[in-house]
Amino acid sequence: MKALKIPKNNSGISKTLRLPENIVKDVQMLSDMKNISFNKTVIELLSFSLSNLDEEDEKEIEEKRKDFSVIF
């Protein structure tokens, strides 16, 4: 498994998500259990998920990253 590296710059982009109530409850319980913020928990869960995609999805995202970097 990859090691977690938290960047020193804490800048971020604000996004609004509509989540099912049962997921919000479970994430909030996990946050409370670990004594970390809801936001931090969501970030960790999303990061873990993105780091553990199946090979096909991972390859497709990598290709889209290349295309996306050309735009910026």
N, CA, C and O of each residue as an XYZ file, in Angstrom:
288
protein
N       0.843     -1.177      0.000
C       0.000      0.000      0.000
C       0.885      1.236      0.000
O       1.966      1.237      0.590
N       0.423      2.283     -0.662
C       1.182      3.522     -0.742
C       1.147      4.265      0.582
O       0.167      4.177      1.322
N       2.216      4.998      0.883
C       2.277      5.793      2.106
C       1.528      7.100      1.898
O       1.552      7.673      0.809
N       0.878      7.557      2.925
C       0.143      8.813      2.874
C       1.091      9.978      3.046
O       1.900      9.992      3.974
N       0.999     10.960      2.158
C       1.799     12.162      2.272
C       0.845     13.344      2.208
O       0.192     13.562      1.188
N       0.764     14.095      3.275
C      -0.129     15.243      3.341
C       0.667     16.481      2.963
O       1.682     16.785      3.590
N       0.209     17.204      1.931
C       0.950     18.390      1.503
C       0.909     19.494      2.551
O      -0.046     19.604      3.320
N       1.956     20.307      2.570
C       2.019     21.414      3.526
C       1.002     22.493      3.197
O       0.457     23.133      4.096
N       0.744     22.698      1.909
C      -0.231     23.692      1.485
C      -1.626     23.100      1.638
O      -1.950     22.103      0.993
N      -2.450     23.702      2.484
C      -3.776     23.169      2.744
C      -4.853     23.799      1.879
O      -6.026     23.807      2.254
N      -4.465     24.330      0.721
C      -5.471     24.927     -0.150
C      -6.351     23.828     -0.728
O      -5.929     22.680     -0.866
N      -7.545     24.193     -1.051
C      -8.459     23.216     -1.599
C      -9.517     23.901     -2.438
O      -9.586     25.128     -2.509
N     -10.325     23.094     -3.061
C     -11.421     23.579     -3.883
C     -12.716     23.181     -3.201
O     -12.872     22.044     -2.755
N     -13.625     24.106     -3.126
C     -14.906     23.831     -2.507
C     -15.842     23.173     -3.523
O     -16.018     23.677     -4.632
N     -16.434     22.057     -3.140
C     -17.404     21.341     -3.965
C     -18.582     20.974     -3.077
O     -18.405     20.662     -1.900
N     -19.764     21.012     -3.631
C     -20.950     20.586     -2.903
C     -21.322     19.187     -3.359
O     -21.421     18.926     -4.558
N     -21.529     18.289     -2.411
C     -21.910     16.912     -2.717
C     -23.263     16.600     -2.086
O     -23.543     17.020     -0.964
N     -24.078     15.881     -2.794
C     -25.328     15.386     -2.230
C     -25.119     13.901     -1.967
O     -24.973     13.105     -2.894
N     -25.110     13.547     -0.699
C     -24.811     12.176     -0.300
C     -26.030     11.539      0.340
O     -26.822     12.222      0.990
N     -26.186     10.234      0.160
C     -27.279      9.543      0.837
C     -27.119      9.642      2.355
O     -26.004      9.617      2.875
N     -28.222      9.753      3.040
C     -28.207      9.948      4.488
C     -27.457      8.832      5.214
O     -26.732      9.097      6.173
N     -27.622      7.593      4.767
C     -26.945      6.476      5.447
C     -25.423      6.590      5.328
O     -24.702      6.230      6.259
N     -24.934      7.086      4.193
C     -23.485      7.260      4.025
C     -22.990      8.380      4.930
O     -21.944      8.252      5.566
N     -23.738      9.475      4.988
C     -23.349     10.593      5.854
C     -23.279     10.129      7.308
O     -22.344     10.482      8.027
N     -24.242      9.357      7.735
C     -24.249      8.864      9.120
C     -23.036      7.988      9.397
O     -22.379      8.126     10.429
N     -22.746      7.082      8.461
C     -21.605      6.182      8.659
C     -20.275      6.940      8.650
O     -19.392      6.661      9.461
N     -20.141      7.887      7.743
C     -18.903      8.678      7.694
C     -18.775      9.518      8.961
O     -17.680      9.657      9.506
N     -19.887     10.079      9.431
C     -19.840     10.866     10.661
C     -19.460      9.994     11.857
O     -18.681     10.415     12.712
N     -20.010      8.777     11.918
C     -19.639      7.868     13.010
C     -18.153      7.528     12.959
O     -17.480      7.513     13.990
N     -17.644      7.258     11.765
C     -16.221      6.964     11.609
C     -15.374      8.171     12.019
O     -14.355      8.021     12.693
N     -15.801      9.360     11.609
C     -15.092     10.585     11.987
C     -15.046     10.743     13.500
O     -14.002     11.061     14.070
N     -16.176     10.521     14.139
C     -16.245     10.633     15.594
C     -15.364      9.595     16.279
O     -14.683      9.895     17.260
N     -15.382      8.369     15.751
C     -14.562      7.299     16.328
C     -13.077      7.628     16.240
O     -12.317      7.334     17.162
N     -12.666      8.232     15.141
C     -11.252      8.542     14.913
C     -10.872      9.945     15.364
O      -9.708     10.340     15.297
N     -11.875     10.691     15.826
C     -11.668     12.049     16.315
C     -11.016     12.944     15.258
O     -10.079     13.693     15.536
N     -11.549     12.839     14.034
C     -11.116     13.707     12.948
C     -12.354     14.312     12.289
O     -13.469     13.832     12.497
N     -12.162     15.345     11.509
C     -13.302     16.034     10.896
C     -13.970     15.162      9.836
O     -13.362     14.257      9.264
N     -15.227     15.465      9.600
C     -15.977     14.799      8.541
C     -15.266     14.989      7.205
O     -15.111     14.041      6.436
N     -14.838     16.218      6.936
C     -14.156     16.538      5.688
C     -12.883     15.710      5.527
O     -12.637     15.152      4.458
N     -12.088     15.629      6.565
C     -10.836     14.852      6.523
C     -11.136     13.374      6.256
O     -10.421     12.714      5.502
N     -12.194     12.868      6.879
C     -12.578     11.474      6.669
C     -12.966     11.234      5.219
O     -12.536     10.249      4.618
N     -13.776     12.125      4.650
C     -14.182     11.988      3.253
C     -12.963     12.039      2.337
O     -12.863     11.246      1.401
N     -12.048     12.950      2.591
C     -10.833     13.057      1.778
C     -10.036     11.760      1.845
O      -9.573     11.263      0.819
N      -9.874     11.213      3.038
C      -9.116      9.968      3.185
C      -9.799      8.814      2.458
O      -9.133      8.011      1.805
N     -11.122      8.728      2.567
C     -11.860      7.655      1.894
C     -11.770      7.783      0.377
O     -11.578      6.787     -0.322
N     -11.906      8.996     -0.128
C     -11.798      9.210     -1.570
C     -10.384      8.935     -2.070
O     -10.203      8.318     -3.119
N      -9.392      9.387     -1.326
C      -7.994      9.137     -1.715
C      -7.696      7.652     -1.763
O      -7.060      7.165     -2.699
N      -8.160      6.931     -0.746
C      -7.951      5.482     -0.715
C      -8.628      4.820     -1.912
O      -8.044      3.955     -2.565
N      -9.862      5.229     -2.196
C     -10.599      4.648     -3.318
C      -9.892      4.896     -4.638
O      -9.777      3.991     -5.465
N      -9.419      6.116     -4.838
C      -8.731      6.447     -6.084
C      -7.399      5.719     -6.213
O      -6.953      5.433     -7.324
N      -6.772      5.422     -5.107
C      -5.494      4.702     -5.121
C      -5.683      3.203     -5.331
O      -4.717      2.475     -5.555
N      -6.935      2.746     -5.258
C      -7.200      1.311     -5.358
C      -8.234      0.990     -6.435
O      -9.048      0.081     -6.275
N      -8.194      1.741     -7.524
C      -9.076      1.480     -8.651
C      -8.635      0.213     -9.377
O      -7.482     -0.207     -9.273
N      -9.573     -0.394    -10.118
C      -9.143     -1.522    -10.941
C      -8.272     -0.985    -12.074
O      -8.299      0.207    -12.381
N      -7.517     -1.858    -12.677
C      -6.505     -1.445    -13.658
C      -7.103     -0.681    -14.833
O      -6.515      0.295    -15.298
N      -8.255     -1.109    -15.314
C      -8.874     -0.453    -16.463
C      -9.250      0.996    -16.139
O      -8.962      1.903    -16.921
N      -9.887      1.210    -15.001
C     -10.260      2.572    -14.602
C      -9.022      3.426    -14.340
O      -8.988      4.608    -14.682
N      -8.020      2.822    -13.738
C      -6.789      3.561    -13.450
C      -6.116      4.033    -14.743
O      -5.651      5.170    -14.826
N      -6.067      3.161    -15.739
C      -5.471      3.531    -17.033
C      -6.276      4.645    -17.695
O      -5.704      5.581    -18.254
N      -7.600      4.544    -17.632
C      -8.443      5.567    -18.258
C      -8.261      6.926    -17.583
O      -8.190      7.951    -18.261
N      -8.187      6.937    -16.275
C      -7.969      8.196    -15.556
C      -6.599      8.764    -15.895
O      -6.460      9.975    -16.069
N      -5.596      7.918    -15.990
C      -4.245      8.385    -16.327
C      -4.237      9.047    -17.702
O      -3.590     10.077    -17.891
N      -4.944      8.468    -18.651
C      -5.033      9.067    -19.988
C      -5.752     10.413    -19.930
O      -5.332     11.368    -20.584
N      -6.811     10.492    -19.167
C      -7.561     11.744    -19.051
C      -6.730     12.808    -18.336
O      -6.852     13.993    -18.646
N      -5.893     12.405    -17.389
C      -4.997     13.361    -16.727
C      -4.050     13.996    -17.742
O      -3.800     15.200    -17.699
N      -3.535     13.190    -18.640
C      -2.625     13.703    -19.685
C      -3.361     14.727    -20.534
O      -2.825     15.800    -20.811
N      -4.586     14.409    -20.953
C      -5.374     15.333    -21.766
C      -5.700     16.592    -20.986
O      -5.667     17.694    -21.534
N      -6.012     16.432    -19.722
C      -6.398     17.550    -18.869
C      -5.219     18.499    -18.645
O      -5.407     19.714    -18.601
N      -4.013     17.960    -18.503
C      -2.844     18.800    -18.258
C      -2.496     19.655    -19.478
O      -1.885     20.713    -19.333
N      -2.874     19.213    -20.664
C      -2.633     19.986    -21.879
C      -3.481     21.256    -21.866
O      -3.044     22.298    -22.353
N      -4.682     21.174    -21.315
C      -5.595     22.317    -21.258
C      -5.009     23.414    -20.362
O      -5.121     24.598    -20.676
N      -4.385     23.020    -19.248
C      -3.842     23.986    -18.302
C      -2.376     24.095    -18.517
O      -1.706     24.860    -17.823
